[in-house]
């Protein structure tokens, strides 16, 4: 695959190749991951650490929460945290550049607190978990920590691909501001009730460094290829979908590409069904400098972005999404 190849499907890679201790397998994984992120910005990864049991229990639990009465869910809508923890109800998030809110509701779990003396904890609101579902905390935190570990290995591979020290991202994502988002694309029994232009998730790029997406409960995810064609993305049951976020795109001066993607509405006959999805948005610490790497800037690729920190960029995007005033 060359960097100019237009893909009809995203590449599938095995994270065990990177962690195997075999130098040749590791090197091949790095190059294939880098090429994919340089081309379409998405890959499917297996051996990410999530077990089938954990995935099933987590999806079962979040479905029970979202099928609960609105009064119960609203108990976990936390004011004053810009939607960064707890329940975020219907009509609260609007993609950048769109006027109509996405057809979804979701729940955010952030970095589990560690009593390690890190000053970063003062920046984060506390996690909140529904007391009616005691297993909700166990399963979401376990998934959070598993996906964070996989994400750190992927960032090590990305660092090598970029010619950086393998550990370049380690201190930048330690106790990082990552978010596990459980999403319910709610059913709409009457198709005539869909607001004009409203979709489950309008076309957008993710804010963060990389996103790791656990397999969704139904089809609908599409990625915008460089030639303007939308291609559907599906993962096998044992895979997670990984994509470049805007922060990594900025850092690499668009060498690694944050590709626009969306979740389209199902056919009219399926609008009355739910869709569930659980992405893990891997964020660095707020002080991480997103200034374009010198190695990614040259005469053919002049600097595309203004300098800012991860925290400044996140604030800017939360305001655009309507989650922060």
Secondary structure, 3 states (H helix, E strand, C coil): CCCCCCCCCCEEEEHHHHHCCCHHHHHHHHHHHHHHHHHCCEEEEECCCCCHHHHHHHHHHHHHHHCCCHHHHHCCECCCCCCCCEEECCCCCCCCCCCCCCCCEEEEECCCCCCCCCHHHHHCCCCCCCCCCCHHHHHHHHHHHHHHHHHHHHHHHHHHHCCCCCCCCHHHHCCCCCEEEEEEECCCCCHHHCCCCCCCEEEECCCCCEEEEECCCCCCEEEECCCCCEEECCCCCCEEEEEECHHHHHHCCCCCCCCCEEECCCCHHHCCCCEEEEEEEECCCCCCECCCCHHHCCCCCCCCCCCCEHHHHHHHHHHHHCCCC
